[in-house]
Amino acid sequence: MIGRLFGPACALLLVSGCNGAPENGALAEAEARGSNDALKDGRIECALEGAKGFDRTCTIDEMSGADGAILVVGKPDVGYRRLQIATDGRGVISADGSEPAKVTIIGDGVIEVAVDGDRYRLPANTKGPK
């Protein structure tokens, strides 16, 4: 039940809490799996309007734009944000032209994108070009 409500990363944290600090590699893998599963379901983790905690309430769709692929991230309050997938290694950039997107790698295959008080966790290729 806990794994379904809070995702595989939280379940791993609860299990590993009994034996001391969790292994960072295992946590990164669990986050990547959770993010990829969420993307398949059309939902991602987000922390909106400066919230400290994340929940899986934002939706995500991909569409083609004149300058490449665009991610449309829907907020539960009916708003949305557009992020363009960058091809130069930056991850994503703000496609709305308002606030710039700050991208941080938080684990293997997971990035956190911060734009104007909102944060989103997205699956990504964090290993670079092959």
N, C-alpha and C positions, 0 to 999 in steps of 0.2 A: 504494500500500500504506500509506504513512504517513497519508494522508487518511482511509482506512478505519479504521485503528487509533486515531487520536487526534482525529479530527473535522476539519471544515473550518477551524476557527480555528487549529489548530496547523499545518496545511498552509500556511495563509496566512502565519503567522509565519515558517516556514522559507523560503518563497519571498521574502518581503519583507526578510528578514535580509540578503540580498546587497546591497540598495540603501540601507542605513541603517535608520532607525526606520520602523516600519510606520505607515500612515495610520490614525488612530483610528477614523474613519468606516468604513473597510473592515473593521477588526477587529470593530467593533460589529455590522455587517451579518453577518459570518461567524458570530459568536456567536449572533445571533438566528436565523439559518438553521439552525445546528446544534441549538439548543434546540428550535426548532419541529419539525425532523426527528425529534429524539429523542422529543418528546412524541407524535408520530404513531406511533412504534415502541413507545411505552409505557415509554421509558427516559429518565432525566434524569441530568445530572451531579451528583455529590454528593461531599462530603468529610466523612467521618464521624469522630466521636470525636476532634476536634481535628486531623485530618489536614490537612496544608498543601496537597496536591495533590488535584485533582478527578479522578474517573473516572465513566464512564457505567454505573454498576452499580445505581442505584436505579430502581425502577419507579414509575409514577404512574397512578392511576385517578381518575376524577371520579365523584362520586355526589351525589344530592340529599339534603339534610338538612332538618330543620324550619326552620333559620335560613338556608337558601340552599345554594349549591354547596359541597361539601367535596372537597378533594384528599386522597387517601390515598397517601402516599409510602411505598413498601416499601423496606426495607433488605435488603442481601444476607444479613444474619445472622438473617433471619426476623422482625425487628421492623418496626414501621411507625409513622408519625406522621401525624396528621390536621391539615390546614390548611384553614380556612374562607376562601373568597374573600370579601373585604370589598367592600362597595359604596360605601364612603365615601372611596376614594382611597388607602387604606393598603396595598393589594395583597392580602395574606393575613394572617390572625391564627391563633394556635394554637387549634385546636378541642379539644385534649385537656385544656385547663384547667391544664396544668402550667406550664412556662416560657413566657414571651411570645416571640413571633416578631419578630425584628429584620429589617426589609426594607430592602435597599439597591439602588438602580438601578445596574447595572454596565455597561449599554449600551443602545442603542436596541432595545427589545423584550425585554430580559432583566433579571430581578431576581435577587438573591441573598438567600435567606432563611436566617437563622441562628437555631437553636433549641438551647439546651443542648449546645453543642459540635459540633453537626452543621450543615452548610451545604448548601443545595440551590440549583441554578440553574434558574429557571423562566421560560418565555416569558410576557410580560405586555404589556399596553398601557401603555407608559411615557410616552405623549404626552398623557395626560389625556383628559377627555371632549371630544367634537367638537361 
